[in-house]
Amino acid sequence: MASVHEFGRRKFPRGDVLLSSARRNWTGIAAEIRNHPAGEIPPPVPRQMEVTLALLGSESGRVERRGNGEFQNTAARPGTLWFCPIGVVEESIRITDDLENILHIYVGQDVFDDISTSLSRPVSSQTIAYKAGIDDDFIRQIGYRIAAELQEETSVGRFLVDSLAQSMAAHLIAKYAADPAEKRDVSSIEHAKLRRVIDYINDNIESDISLSDLSDIACLSRHHFSRAFRTALGVPPHRFISTLRLQRAQELLTHTKLSLTEIAYSCRFSSQSTFTRAFQRQVGLSPGEYRRRSGA
């Protein structure tokens, strides 16, 4: 994605780069965090989907931009999102006040091409809406996770970011593409097979479930199954299973007297501490506090 980083340098010649994925060997996606001084930005025509997220935001700063026949004037508050699809010519961009810690994510055309391959039909990334000030927590959380990976590289960073790129691209097509037919197609790939997979997961939620088991049910290779699953549901298989197990844990906490350790092992967590951390991340409460509040 070297050309993507070159795009960032051309588009933001006065923006200081704080962090960049330039040396991370990511595929299909690149990212950088910049500080932007107030003033005009000379925008080139993008060859990748650009998603911008204000990490810190500003009390008074605004971004004024004109493109695709629209004028947008957006307050740059924490969590504000902007989309600029592939091929959109932005006529002007003006930043009214200095902005710090702005995350730019560039999703390459090849990521959308992978979705087309999975669907066995073309998917047009050019039909994604040119939008500003979007309230989309799914995209926002992906952005925050990519920013965290930029700040502190993990051992599985490249694999993680590849998964996030696929999820982001699928979500953008499903929710923001202009053609409603595309939305239906992306969200209903091989519906009968997907239904069998989900039924199997629900029936075996308290047992070990492997990627091989699920891909065999779907009659796909593990690689193609993982991509198809992410495209259809917006999350990878392991995240979907984890979410269902934590929902099962909530039921057990509310309706049984099982100990936290018993619930942890029943929901296939390796230890009570691992279960507690995962539960608190998803629910916002510890298992014990959740049980007390539910009156169990």
N, C-alpha and C positions, 0 to 999 in steps of 0.2 A: 504493500500500500504506500510505497514511496511517493507516487504521483499525488496521492491524497494529501500527504503532508506538504508537498509543494503547493497544492491548491490553497492550503491554509496560509502559507507564507505569502502567496499572491493576494489573497482576499484580505488578510489582516496585516499589512506591512508594518503598522505601528503598534500592533498588539503584542505585548510581552508574553512569551510562552513560559508557563510555569512548569508544566508536566506534559510529556508527549509519549505516545506509543511507538515512536519512530524506530526504536531499537528492540521492540518486543516480539517481532516476527508474527504479529497477529495476521490472520487471513480474512479477507472480506470486509474488515472493519478497521477503522483507525480512530484515535481520539486525542484530544489535547485540551489542556486547561490554560486559558489566557486571561490577562488583564487587558481591558480595552480603554484607551483614552477617549474622551469626548471628541466628536468630529465626524466627518464623512468617511465612509468605507467604499472603495472602488470594487464592486462585486463582479467577478467573472461568471461565466455560465458553468454551473456545477455538473460534473460527470458522475456524481454520487449523491445519494440521499444525505442531506445534512439535518441533523437534529441538534438543537442548541438548548442547553439547560443552564439557567442562572443558579449557581450553587449558593452564593451569598446574597445576591440581589442588592438593591439600592432603595433608599427611602424616596428619592426623587428622580432617579434616572429612568429614561424611557428610550425605547428603540423605535424609530420611525423608518419604515421601509415600504417600497413600492415595487411590486412585481406581479406578473400574471394578471395585469389589469386591476390590481387591488392596492389600496393604500392602507397600511396598518400602523397604528400608534399604540404601543404596548408598554405598560409599566413593567420595569425589570425587577419584580419582586422575587424573593427566594422561591425556587421551584417553578418559575415561569419557563414555558417551553415554546420553541419556534420550530417549524418545519420548513425546509426548502427542498422540494423534490428534484430529481434529476431533470436537467434541461430547462428549468425555470430561469428566465432572465430577470434578475432583480435590477430595476432601473436606478434605484438609489437606496442607500442605507445611511441613517444618521443616528448617532448615539448622543443623547443630550448631556449626560454627565459621565464621569469616569466610572467604569464598571469593573469589579474585581471578581476573579474566580468564575469565569464563564466556561462551561464545558461544551466543546464541539465534538459531535460524534459523526463520522462519515461512514455510511454503509454503501459498499460497492455494488455495482450492477450484478456482479457474479453471485451475490447472496440471493437476489431476486431470481436470477437464472436457476439457481438450485431449487427454489420453490416451484418454478415452472416445470422443471424436470420431475419433481415429485408428483406434481398434479397431472403430468403428461399433457399440458396445455400452456399456452403463453400467459404470463402474468405481467402486466404493464406497470412498472414502478412510476412511470410518468403521470399516471392518473391520480396519484396521491395528492391530496389537497395542500395548497400553499396556505399555511395557517400560523397564527401567533396567539399567545396567551391561552394555549390549550390546557384544559384540566384533565390530564390523563395520568393517573397514578401508576399504571403499569409501565408506561414509557419512563416516567419520572424515576421509579425504583430501579429500572435497568440502568438509567443514567447514573444514579448514585452508586450502583455496584461497579460500574465501569470506572467511575472516578476513584472509588476505593482501590481498585486494582492498579490504577495509575499511581496512586499514592504509596501503595505497598504491594509489590508484586508477589503473587503466591505461586506455589509449585504447579498448580493446575490452571494458571491464569489463561494460557492460550486456549485450552479446551473450554474453559468457562466462557470466555469472551466470544468464541465461535458459537456456542449455544445461545448466548444473549443476542448476537447478531441475527441468528435465524429467528428467534422469538420476536425481536423487534420488527424485522422485516415482515413477518407473517401478520403481526398485529396491525402494522401500518396499512397493509393491503386489505386486511379484513375490515378495518374500521374507517379508513380514510380514503380508500380508492373510490373514484367517481362512479364506477359501474357497479350497481347493486348485485348483478349476477356474479361478479368476481367475489363479492363478500360471501355469497352463499357457497360458491365452489371451494374457497379456501377453508371455510369452517366445517365442511361436510365431506372431507376426503374419505372415500371408502367407508361410508357410514356404517354399513353392516359389520365390517371387520372391526372398526373402532368400537362399536357397541359390544362385540364379543370380548374384546380386550378389557373394556371397562367392567363388564360383568364379571370377568375372571378375577380382576383386581379386587372388586368388592367381595366376591365369594371367598377370597384367600387373603384378606387383609391382615389376618393374624398369623400368616405363614410366610416363609421365605418366597419372594417373587423375583425371578431373574429376568434380565433383558432377553435372554434366549427363549424363555417360556413365552413372553409376550410377542416377540417377533415371529415365533412359530405359529401362534394363534392367528396372527395377521397375515401369515404366508409371505413374509418379507424378510430380507436380510436385516441383521441387527442395525446396520448403518442406515438403511433406507427407512426402517421402522422408526428409529429415533427421530429422524428428520420429519417424517410424515406426522408423527405424534405431536411434535412441537408445533408444526404448522397448523394442525387441526385445533389444538387446545391452548397453544400459547405458552406451554411449559413443558419441560422434558419429562420423560416417564418417571424418573426417580423423585422429582419434585411433586408430581401429581400424587404418587403413592404416599409420600411423606405427609402431604396435606390431608389425605383421607385417614391416615393412621392417627394424626393429631385430632381429627374430628372424632374418631373412635375413642380416643383417650378422653375427650371431653364427655362423651356419653358415659364411659365407665366411671369417671370422677363424679358425675352427677347421680348416677343410678345404682352404683354398687359401693360396697365397703372394702373393695380391694385396696391393698397398700399401694403406695406410689411405685415401689419396686416391682410389684406384680403387674401393675398397669404398664410400666415401662417395658418389661419383657414381653407382655402380651402384645404390645404394639411394635415389637421387633426392634426396640432400641437396645444398644449394647450395655447400657448402664442407666441408673436413675439420673445421674448428673447430665448425661447426654440428652436424655428425655426432657429434663427440666429446662435445659438451655433452648432446645428446639421449641418446646411448648411456649416458653416466655417470648421468644422471637415472634411467633405467629399470633399468639393470643394477647400478649401484653401483660399477662399475669403469670405468676408461678403456679404450678399445678395445685399446691396446697391452698393458695389464696383463691384460685378458681373454685375449688371444692367448697371452701368456707362460704364464698359468696353465693354459690348455687344451693346451699343449704343441705348438702348431702351428709 
